[in-house]
Amino acid sequence: MKRTRHLILSALLGNALVVGSALAAGQVPDDVQLAEDQTFTYRVLDEHSSVDPQVVEDVTGSEIVRDLFEGLMNQDEEGNLVPGVATGFEVNDDNTVYSFTLRENAKWSNGEPVTAHDFVYGWQRAADPVLASPYQWYIELMSIQNATAIIKGDMPIDALGVKAVDDFTFEVTLSAPLPYFPQMTTHSTTFPAFQAVIEEFGDQWTKPENIVSNGAYVLTEHLPNERSVRERNANYWDNENTTIEKVVALVINDENVSLTRFLAGELDRTEVPAGQYPRLAKEYPEKAISFPRLCTYYYTFNLSDSGPEAFKDVRVRNALALAVDRKIITEKVMAGGQPEAYTFTPAAVADFTPPNTDMAKMSQADRDALAVELLAEAGFSKDNPLTFDMMYNTSEDHKKVAVALSQMWKQKLGVQVNLSNMEWKVFLETRGNQDFEMARGAWCGDYNEASTFLDLLSSESGYNDGKFSNPELDDLLANAKSSANASDLYTQVEQIIAAEVPVVPVYHYAGVYMMDSDVGNWPVNNVQQNWYSKNLYKVAE
């Protein structure tokens, strides 16, 4: 017997749908005069990994995909769930079967209706070992029935716990209740896919001349490593409430060059280069902004068989983590309001307060002293230095952090670090193949719950690039999925991470942007920064 979820559904989600539509129609305040040119142009550091919703694996690619495609649920400016293609859902009494009702006026960019069959195809495709999606593990993480066996190749993809009850009813069966399951449906991996065009064009289906999408925008131009352009989709169900006509993402590898182009009026948004926020905030108080983000910046040790033998010693890992003066990184190098990181999970996450670790309670002088002691115990000193390679993806900001870390380790511990940088896609492949010793990592929450960070360090995680494995941590995370008090379990997981040090958290992100003052409705209160161009507008200057 099904019951209605009143938190985000039927009565309330029905209201949310009414309110959402009202907000969309009245998105632009009455006293605002719109600019004639409704083009939003912003800078990205690297070429995106893909615009295929089941393949994309980076933040900038996901931003494009959220414009081109639409899933069951979206987020509002506060990060709350609001209707997407689904107008609501029902769930059975034991919270294992979700039935989503799809809006009948949702269409693909070619005019065909979006149906439950498109979601079945997209979700099966994400789990399919043949596609080998980088985010394949996400379907397993969602606890969808039979996902694990399908991903391992032990069951056919049509055994996945998803079903089109009819054209506009999409049913999902879970292997166990998952309290935050609805939140996970805002992620691009769960977006629908148009089967006919994928079968016709194969891996070329995402080219502008081939792609069929169901979001507020269509892809009209893509010049790799230069720019990507999306324009309004006339067939989008809520097109009449969309204001921005065109969105242009420009690939600019140098943060200082992008700042110059912003100040010249060529960009509406760019990241603030490391260390420059205090100055820019004084000079451009209406354009320089900083706000909390649900992301962690860290370095990961390669603990696989291909990794350095020295890193197998927890004393070495702990010594390197202790010797990082995070205050210098956050206040001198970055200087954009980023909090120091002593846990993997940021404090911005909902419904969980990360524990105050022993390292966080120590003074930096005490940390340094302990680091020297631990490294000496492990057999290393300035006379017998620890030496390793450390890689990061090409960026002046990443270079500054890497240089600062290497200098701290050299001056305090006599450690010799060889730095190398790589273009984004090469970096992802190299790190994913464990062809590294220490590598930069960053993670932004796929949904607003602590598990989106902590699951990254489970043994089976697709993004556990350092191949850290701890059975106790795995058990705690598995139990947390069905626990009424997951916070205690998450605290224990963070304590294991603090003790075993598979990664070195450096800082938690802030959104540090130069944003043109004529951009309206940027979601600064959404810590996930899941922004949708259809909710923005440009004000006349």
Buried (B, 14 or more C-beta within 10 A) or exposed (E): EEEBBEEBBBEBBBEBBEEBBEBBEEBBEEEEEBBEEBBBBBBBBBBBBBBBBBBBBBBBBBBBBBBBBBBBBBBBBEBBBBBBBBBBBBBBEEBBBBBBBBBEEBBBBBEBBBBBBBBBBBBBBBBBEEBEBBBBBBBBBBBBBBBBBBBEEEBEBEBBBBBBEEBBBBBBBBBEBBBBBBBBBBBBBBBBBBBEBBEEBEEEBBEBEBBBBBBBBBBBEBEEEEBBBBBBBEBBBBBEBBBBBBBBBBBBBBBEBBBBBBBEEBBBBBBBBBBBBBEBBEEBEEBBBBBBBBBBBBBBBBBBEEBBEBBEBBBBBBBBBBBBBBEBBBBEBBBBBBBBBBBBBBEBBBEBEBBEBEBBEBEBEEBBBBBBEBBBEBEBEEEEBBBBBBBBBBBBBBBBBBBBBBEBBBEBBBBEBEEEBBEBBEBBEBBBEBEBBBBBBBBBBBBBBBBBBBBBBBEEBBBBBBBBBBEEBBBBBBEBBEBEEBEEBBBBBBBBBBEBBBBBBBBBBBBBBBBBEBBBBBBBEBBBBBBBBBBBBBBEE
